[in-house]
Amino acid sequence: MEASERAVQVSGVSKVFNPGTPRQVDALVDVELTVAPGEFVTLIGPSGCGKSTLLRLIASLIEPTTGTITVNGKPAGRARLDQEYGMAFQQAGLFDWRSVVKNVELPLELKGWDKAKRRERALDMLALVKLADFAEHRPWQLSGGMQQRVAIARALAAHPPLLLMDEPFGALDEMTREHMQAELLRICADTDTSVVFVTHSIPEAVYLSRRVVVMSRRPGTISHVIDVDLGAHRDVDTREDAGFYKKVTEVREALRGHEVDKSLMATGGEDR
Amino acid sequence: MTRLGRVVRAVWPPLVFGIAFLALWEAAVNVFDWKPYFLPKPSSIWTQFTDNLSSIRAAVAVSGANALVGLLCGTALGVAMSFLLMRFRLLNDMLSPLAVGLNAIPIFVLVAVFNNMFAITSEIPRRLMVTLVVYFIVLINVAKGLRQVESTHVELLRSYAASPTQVLVKARIPNAVPYLFTALTIAAPVAVITAFVSEYFGGTQNGLGSRITSNMTANTAAAWAYVLGACLLGLAFYLVSVLLERLITQHRGGSPGGGTT
């Protein structure tokens, strides 16, 4: 695969916060990650393992201490300026003073699209997330799940090849969450978008991903990469599939692996 | 419940209470035979109010104009300064503690200083005083609104490669608008009070504040009539500011960060 054919390429990336101070934190050490076009990759790991940091590095919201990151063949900073990716967070982050459709228009507005064109695109995106009837509503009139769908429509409005998501369904109830996961897979398949997705939920990671990247903390590194070969088409039955359970167990074991290691280290350090 | 029904339900308790209170007041003055200089009867205050209506109206116009001019100037200055503080970090670090500190001391006394600077008949010292008081209230609130933007909004806009000016226009200013109107509901009554109190420090004796003091010994009921005028003026300022705030929040659906349907 040529560099330009990769949706994301992270090579030898480390991130140190507050270097040279007592508050120095080695958030990430020597991270290597490649995401193919159209691929759905999930980052999972304990709190403080640097998964959100890795996502923000790919988004060029922060700069790596060492290493290089390319998005769609461009340096991450350039990719941000060219809006090569869309982003969604745990908080939908909608602007209360704008109508739903105007929220979706925002990234296009900043790209300098003319009014008619961006309205047309925004309405298309709202249709994609099945909220066409709510275009003129205010964000606070929608439920949490609907708000998150608006956030996804906004992230995809400029048709970026890549979607970066930081626990976007973390604040939703279980039922809404499963529904949103299915919707997200459908939308990404429809739009041929690659996704890097951060989550705490093992079933969510397995259901959504083609690959689950398991991270460990102190320092933050990638410990396992688990391929999820459940096929491209996934629906309600997938969640009850024996293969699904097998993968959930595999990811759980991978996550627990570090906890065992860590507890060994902890007891080893104690006086006995 | 109908709209009218709701209005009636909201209005009758304070109305009944108000009437009962006035009746009790009137009765107490009669029964205990309080002297007018101690506490005049509501009925005699009302008589004084209607008899002196034209001069009360003139006094209201003077104090009201001072309060309004000061309110507008203070708001304009406060908004302008909060933008400057947002833009220049160093200026903010230098001036913010000063602004908070100044706001904590009773700066009414500055009127005496202003009175020395201008002609004895000038209204400028009082307007300056109101401006100053309003300025701090608006500055502190609007600066907060400009700065306390949701971090998700800032990250989103950065991910769209938005310039600092675009972040200002798309996120910070809209975020600060409700803060401005909250500041106005606080500042409007304070502007009126400051306008009265400023008159106690000399200058032309034509406003409500000076009329109240000058009548207090000779004709207490008349002084109270001016107090009534002052109440009405303060109420008018407050109601207009609340109405403005209501209009804005209705349009946006709730106070900052809030959301009710």
Interface residues (C-beta under 8 A of the other chain):
Chain A: A59 L61 R80 L81 D82 Q83 Y85 G86 M87 F89 Q91 G93 F95 D96 W97 L106 P107 E109 L110 K111 R138 W140 Q141 L164
Chain B: E150 T152 H153 E155 L156 L157 R158 S159 Y160 A161 A162 Q166 K170 A171 P174 V177 R252 G253 G254 G259 T260 T261
